[in-house]
Amino acid sequence: MRAVRFHEHGGPDVLTVDDVDEPDPGYGQVVVEVGAIGVNPVDTYFREGAYPVPGLPFVPGSDLAGTVVSVGEGVERFTLGDRVFGTGLGNGMSGTYAEQVASPAGLLAHLPEDVELADAAALALVGTTAWQALVEHGEVKPADTVLVHGGSGGVGHVAVQLAATMGAHVVTTASPDSHDALTALGAEAAFDYDHPNLERAISEEYAPDVVLDTHMDRYLQLNANVAADGARIVGVGNDTAEGGFDDIGVTKGKELRYQFMSMFNTRETDAVLSRLGDLLLRDDVSPVVHETYELAEAGEAQRAVLHDSFLGKLVLVP
Ligand SMILES: NC(=O)c1ccc[n+]([C@@H]2O[C@H](COP(=O)([O-])OP(=O)(O)OC[C@H]3O[C@@H](n4cnc5c(N)ncnc54)[C@H](OP(=O)(O)O)[C@@H]3O)[C@@H](O)[C@H]2O)c1
């Protein structure tokens, strides 16, 4: 079978399509014939060597959707022919950029018949991230105001929809090209992230109870300044905080709660994915697949996910 691998760390060019053996399911694993693979910024961090991999060559990728073709010992939830989707692979174990993948059963959920594989693969990692941020950590309640930074991104456009489905008033930062689309997805207001006084523009109208921050290098102080008393601020994006705080005192004055999280730490990924599958089926959360690529174009997809401006997700189709 074909798998995309890197034999050394580096830029998108180090990705090659290799012929490799089909995987056998280990204990607690199932093998999935992959129909679609979500492309995420984190896939590039492993490729570059910023995040560690267990060994080289390595297959990147966290997200998959497809059909079960083989079931290992100790697995009772899945059987041959089941449609499934999953996330959380490619970190400490081989990833999903392949025609077949052996996945721990706990990282998979059943996929309703009417859901497209590409939509499920596009949703898995970003939906799990948005769920953990808004439901688990943000504890969003109906009528809360939720600020989502980077609303046009993979995480952002799903978080906007999830927060709206939870009954929140949703505001978001994004480039102007995507403001209309984000309003259609459920945002009450969209602010240009290059607005010369973004903080004042937001706080004139809104005091967020929950913030989902995909750009912590830029918004640590702004979040604290615009937040309501007792707000929950959940940081997911960027591993640097260059902007830092000019005045950290405001965080104490408002009793702000901070949570920094990694989707890879999700304890019951299968349960979260099952809920996301229900939301997908009901069109409460509909990921936007901006573009699909073949396996041989994985390098181009990884370049685009970091450098191109678009709303939604990129998907590989083996
Ligand atoms: N901790 C976790 O568990 C976790 C999980 C998922 C993702 N992440 C991280 O979260 C970040 C976003 O992930 P993603 O999948 O959504 O990436 P993505 O699809 O590449 O989206 C990033 C979005 O941010 C927008 N953006 C750029 N500069 C901005 C700014 N200053 N203010 C607001 N928005 C801005 C971009 O819009 P334009 O293209 O218009 O500039 C783009 O739509 C990445 O750093 C990723 O590694 C972390």
PDBQT file of the ligand as one rigid body, heavy atoms in Angstrom, charges set to zero:
ROOT
HETATM    1  N1  LIG A 401      -3.547  22.931  21.451  1.00  0.00    +0.000 N 
HETATM    2  C1  LIG A 401      -4.278  22.190  20.631  1.00  0.00    +0.000 C 
HETATM    3  O1  LIG A 401      -4.827  21.165  21.012  1.00  0.00    +0.000 OA
HETATM    4  C2  LIG A 401      -4.440  22.614  19.198  1.00  0.00    +0.000 A 
HETATM    5  C3  LIG A 401      -5.350  21.938  18.381  1.00  0.00    +0.000 A 
HETATM    6  C4  LIG A 401      -5.545  22.410  17.080  1.00  0.00    +0.000 A 
HETATM    7  C5  LIG A 401      -4.815  23.485  16.607  1.00  0.00    +0.000 A 
HETATM    8  N2  LIG A 401      -3.911  24.077  17.426  1.00  0.00    +0.000 N 
HETATM    9  C6  LIG A 401      -3.146  25.240  16.965  1.00  0.00    +0.000 C 
HETATM   10  O2  LIG A 401      -4.080  26.305  16.827  1.00  0.00    +0.000 OA
HETATM   11  C7  LIG A 401      -3.710  27.135  15.739  1.00  0.00    +0.000 C 
HETATM   12  C8  LIG A 401      -4.860  27.186  14.742  1.00  0.00    +0.000 C 
HETATM   13  O3  LIG A 401      -5.080  25.893  14.227  1.00  0.00    +0.000 OA
HETATM   14  P1  LIG A 401      -5.993  25.723  12.932  1.00  0.00    +0.000 P 
HETATM   15  O4  LIG A 401      -6.054  24.290  12.607  1.00  0.00    +0.000 OA
HETATM   16  O5  LIG A 401      -7.248  26.474  13.094  1.00  0.00    +0.000 OA
HETATM   17  O6  LIG A 401      -5.072  26.467  11.861  1.00  0.00    +0.000 OA
HETATM   18  P2  LIG A 401      -5.461  27.127  10.468  1.00  0.00    +0.000 P 
HETATM   19  O7  LIG A 401      -6.556  26.346   9.826  1.00  0.00    +0.000 OA
HETATM   20  O8  LIG A 401      -4.189  27.345   9.757  1.00  0.00    +0.000 OA
HETATM   21  O9  LIG A 401      -6.090  28.535  10.846  1.00  0.00    +0.000 OA
HETATM   22  C9  LIG A 401      -5.387  29.595  11.369  1.00  0.00    +0.000 C 
HETATM   23  C10 LIG A 401      -6.268  30.804  11.157  1.00  0.00    +0.000 C 
HETATM   24  O10 LIG A 401      -5.784  31.906  11.899  1.00  0.00    +0.000 OA
HETATM   25  C11 LIG A 401      -6.036  33.057  11.169  1.00  0.00    +0.000 C 
HETATM   26  N3  LIG A 401      -5.150  34.132  11.655  1.00  0.00    +0.000 N 
HETATM   27  C12 LIG A 401      -3.886  34.422  11.279  1.00  0.00    +0.000 A 
HETATM   28  N4  LIG A 401      -3.413  35.449  12.023  1.00  0.00    +0.000 NA
HETATM   29  C13 LIG A 401      -4.421  35.800  12.881  1.00  0.00    +0.000 A 
HETATM   30  C14 LIG A 401      -4.552  36.760  13.889  1.00  0.00    +0.000 A 
HETATM   31  N5  LIG A 401      -3.565  37.592  14.207  1.00  0.00    +0.000 N 
HETATM   32  N6  LIG A 401      -5.714  36.824  14.577  1.00  0.00    +0.000 NA
HETATM   33  C15 LIG A 401      -6.726  35.993  14.313  1.00  0.00    +0.000 A 
HETATM   34  N7  LIG A 401      -6.674  35.056  13.358  1.00  0.00    +0.000 NA
HETATM   35  C16 LIG A 401      -5.525  34.949  12.654  1.00  0.00    +0.000 A 
HETATM   36  C17 LIG A 401      -5.787  32.672   9.740  1.00  0.00    +0.000 C 
HETATM   37  O11 LIG A 401      -6.517  33.541   8.904  1.00  0.00    +0.000 OA
HETATM   38  P3  LIG A 401      -5.863  34.109   7.546  1.00  0.00    +0.000 P 
HETATM   39  O12 LIG A 401      -5.509  32.886   6.758  1.00  0.00    +0.000 OA
HETATM   40  O13 LIG A 401      -6.957  34.891   6.937  1.00  0.00    +0.000 OA
HETATM   41  O14 LIG A 401      -4.672  34.919   7.960  1.00  0.00    +0.000 OA
HETATM   42  C18 LIG A 401      -6.325  31.248   9.706  1.00  0.00    +0.000 C 
HETATM   43  O15 LIG A 401      -7.662  31.215   9.295  1.00  0.00    +0.000 OA
HETATM   44  C19 LIG A 401      -2.416  26.538  15.167  1.00  0.00    +0.000 C 
HETATM   45  O16 LIG A 401      -1.327  27.181  15.792  1.00  0.00    +0.000 OA
HETATM   46  C20 LIG A 401      -2.498  25.090  15.617  1.00  0.00    +0.000 C 
HETATM   47  O17 LIG A 401      -1.228  24.484  15.683  1.00  0.00    +0.000 OA
HETATM   48  C21 LIG A 401      -3.705  23.676  18.702  1.00  0.00    +0.000 A 
ENDROOT
TORSDOF 0
